[in-house]
Amino acid sequence: MSTRAIMVAAPRSGGGKTTVTLALLAAFRRRGIRVGAAKTGPDYIDPAFHAALTGRPGLNLDSWCMNPALLAATLEAARQDVDLVVVESAMGLFDGLVAPNGARGSPSDIAARFNIPVLLVLDVSGQGQTVGAVAHGFATWQPDVQVAGVVLNRVASPRHARLTEGAIQAAGLPVCGTLLRQPGTPLPERHLGLVQAREHDGLTDWLEDLADKAERELNLDAILATARPLPENLLPDTLLQAPNSQFTPLNSAILQGSSPAPMQALPPGALPPPGQRIALADDAAFSFLYGHLALFWRQAGAELVPFSPLANEAPDPSCDVCWLPGGYPELHAGQLAAAEHFRHGLASFAQTRPVHGECGGFMVLGEALEDAQGTRHRMTGLLGHVTSFARRKLNLGYREATLLAPSVLGQAGTTLRGHEFHYATVVETGADAPLAHLRAGDGTDLGPCGGRRGAVSGSFFHVLACGHPASPPHSGWSHTGSS
């Protein structure tokens, strides 16, 4: 039987998409259905909850960062050995850049490209029959995006349920569930979103309770019936034709001129592994590695060797590159400052092999980090900058980075697509050369970013994929929607 898919979407962030997605995954898994999941747009936190439920890597689908071949390859990975893929949308269903249709970074791009029906979650608090107009607008806004059903969220009373359900039915759409409002916050949050899945001791019990709520308040049979089989051929040969059937890992060969053995082919647009054996910082302070990067690196033949800086562990000296992902070092700055074995081991590693840090990893590569109280903590000092979480400023958005020199990310001139999402600021720049030149998703020039010194590099930029020209519209419809 073909794998089916459904997208859980809403008009805005905070409308209940994650709760409904997790409820569906938990309830369907309890029924013996093999479930997989993906998240549209750049996000680490929600896919980690997906992974906790499905036992599979949390994956992302982003139509601005990822070209059609990479999108197809990632969705193909998400559907392997599962009966149902639940795609959770980011932001509002039609939100994205003002760019060609199919390449705006909007959830609707993914729904239209892969013909995935949408389950629309509407937060009806403070509304009555008006929700019918909202649902009708979403159902008719873009002809190639099908709203197959509606879940009403935060319903206050039986009378409120009757009013809102009648309005949705009058709009010609089925009501697939009515979630009653409940006091309290289902999951705690912090400055970048939900507290990480790995930090919840009671997560299993909470998810079981969520499955119970889904059985009581959602029409699971109707929702499953709206899911549509994914196309059999997600990976057409024309999309996956690459100039070479093999590639060279981006390890110290770039910096030292050696010639490592080629590895297996990657989908076009996928970031090559930075090395053959990758020492990967992995704990509560360093957890933001995109699932598709790790998946395709492993499939290409690379080995990921995790270590925990918070446990005072150093990178395995048998590895040929070290990668420090983003995360929450600002919450653990004192513990990291005291981790002398980690700091000395990383410094020794960096003398002969590349070390790269993204966002939180970049902060730890600097001289010091100020926590929220303004206390300054010594970091590794492999780069010269100082960052502060006390002097916060939100930096959020799509980014295209052009490398200014060879690094583990590619040769000079390579373009990469990804995003920034951080509150920390650089308060002392240091004297290191910049890593890349940055542009916002709308083309605004943001200037140089990051730093590099010898084989050490880093920036606040999170990479999702190698750069690519904007994809042409996949249909004749030309409305740009929200931005």
Buried (B, 14 or more C-beta within 10 A) or exposed (E): EEBBBBBBBBBEEEBBBBBBBBBBBBBBBBEEBBBBBBBBBBBBBBBBBBBBBBEBBBBBBBBBBBBBBBBBBBBBBBBEEBBBBBBBBBBBBBBBBEBBBBBBBBBBBBBBBBBBBBBBBBBBEEBEEEBBEBBBEBBEBBEBBBBBBBBBBBBEEEEBBEBBBBBBBEBEBBBBBBBBEEEEEBBEEEBBBBBBBBBBEEBEEBBEBBBBBBBEBBBBEBBBBBBBEBBEEBBEEEBBEBEEEEBBBBBBBBBEEEEBEBBEBBBBBBBBBBBBBBBBBBBBBBBBBBBBBBBBBBBBBBBBBBBBBBEBBBBBEEBBBBBBBBBBBBBBBEBBBEBEEBBEBBBEBBEEBBBBBBBBBBBBBBBBBBBBEEEBBBBBBBBBBBBBBBEBEEBEBBBBBBBBBBBBBBEEEBBBBBBBBBBBBBBEEBEBEBBBBBBBBEEEEBEBBBBBBBBBBBBBBBBBBBBBEBBEBBEEEEEBBBB
